[in-house]
């Protein structure tokens, strides 16, 4: 299936318009879309936005792991093994 997309990226005034993107998979947890003809400036913008989202997700994951570790400490402040 082909779709046209309008992507509004953070820190970007104008959206990216993508014509004829190809839906490769879809399911209850997301969707996979291929952009067969994305011009270089838009490709760079999209890659930057994805990198920022991945960095934020990694940071949030680290915070969740640290909180989980704190919840698994005993009264002696040592990890329970």
C-alpha positions as CSV (number, residue, x, y, z in Angstrom):
1,X,0.0,0.0,0.0
2,X,1.3,3.5,-0.8
3,X,0.5,6.6,1.2
4,X,1.3,10.3,1.2
5,X,2.7,11.7,4.5
6,X,3.0,15.1,6.1
7,X,5.6,15.0,8.8
8,X,5.9,17.8,11.4
9,X,9.3,17.5,13.0
10,X,10.5,19.3,16.1
11,X,12.4,22.5,15.5
12,X,11.2,22.6,11.9
13,X,8.9,25.4,10.6
14,X,7.6,23.5,7.6
15,X,6.5,19.9,7.4
16,X,8.1,17.3,5.2
17,X,5.8,16.1,2.5
18,X,6.5,12.5,1.4
19,X,4.6,11.1,-1.6
20,X,4.2,7.4,-2.4
21,X,5.7,6.1,0.9
22,X,5.3,2.3,1.1
23,X,3.7,0.6,4.1
24,X,5.9,-2.5,4.7
25,X,4.2,-3.8,7.9
26,X,1.6,-2.7,10.4
27,X,0.4,-4.1,13.7
28,X,-0.9,-3.2,17.2
29,X,2.5,-1.8,18.2
30,X,3.3,0.4,15.2
31,X,3.9,0.6,11.5
32,X,6.9,0.3,9.2
33,X,7.1,2.7,6.3
34,X,9.6,3.0,3.5
35,X,10.4,6.3,1.9
36,X,11.8,5.3,-1.5
37,X,12.3,8.9,-2.9
38,X,13.2,11.3,-0.1
39,X,15.3,14.2,-1.1
40,X,18.7,14.7,0.7
41,X,17.7,17.7,2.8
42,X,14.6,16.0,4.0
43,X,16.5,12.8,4.6
44,X,18.9,14.7,6.9
45,X,16.1,16.4,8.8
46,X,14.3,13.0,9.3
47,X,17.5,11.3,10.4
48,X,18.3,14.1,12.9
49,X,14.7,13.9,14.3
50,X,15.0,10.1,14.7
51,X,18.4,10.4,16.4
52,X,16.9,12.9,18.9
53,X,14.0,10.6,19.6
54,X,16.3,7.6,20.1
55,X,18.5,9.6,22.5
56,X,15.5,10.7,24.5
57,X,14.1,7.1,24.6
58,X,17.5,5.7,25.8
59,X,17.7,8.4,28.5
60,X,14.2,7.6,29.6
61,X,15.0,3.9,29.7
62,X,18.1,4.6,31.8
63,X,15.9,6.5,34.3
64,X,13.4,3.7,34.4
65,X,16.2,1.1,35.0
66,X,17.7,3.3,37.8
67,X,14.3,3.6,39.5
68,X,13.8,-0.1,39.2
69,X,17.2,-0.7,40.8
70,X,16.4,1.6,43.6
71,X,13.1,-0.3,44.2
72,X,15.1,-3.6,44.5
73,X,17.4,-2.4,47.4
74,X,17.1,-3.9,50.8
75,X,17.2,-1.9,54.1
76,X,21.0,-2.1,54.1
77,X,21.1,-0.3,50.7
78,X,22.5,-3.2,48.9
79,X,21.0,-4.8,45.9
80,X,18.9,-7.9,46.7
81,X,20.4,-10.8,44.8
